């Protein structure tokens, strides 16, 4: 052993084989958190933690209620008389992870999800026609109803607004899709339009941290 063997920085990356140091060579006390993070972590940030003495890495995205989205009917959808009709959700208020399918104007779950719990909420508004109108609105998952507002028999006159809404917790997986449907049957037999805007006819949701 010579003096040169003890020089500063004598042991560098050139002298350490790839993968020579693993978690068994590192003590959990090495996690010192000397530098504080003064902003919300990015989804790609990673957190080092000790799980009963075993060092593990956690992606920050698993700590967020993300993805989240809200899409709405920005151009009125015409609802024919006595026909269940899908509402077009053309515009996104926000969409963190590309759930909005602008080809079909609905929510489509991208790859990478398997039975992930989500909180979903929805609202629809439509002009009614006359006394005796029959209307209902629903949220569908893969074409099946998962949340419905009850059948409505109008007792008001022309120009009144009917609103349907709901909230539901369900699991979503890749290739699942969500949409809104509305049914109306009025005395005149005429088509009616949705009340289109971000505050009137919309569908939103966020992931739940289970």
Protein Blocks (a to p, Z undefined) as FASTA:
>chain_A
ZZklmgghkbcfklpcehkacfklpcfklpnolaccfbdcdfkbccdddeehiacdddfk
lmpccdddddddfbdcdddehiacddddfbcfbdfkopacfklopadddehiahiacddd
dddddddfbehiacdddddeehiafbdcdddddfbdehiacdddddddddddehiacddd
dddddfkopacdddddfklnccddddddZZ
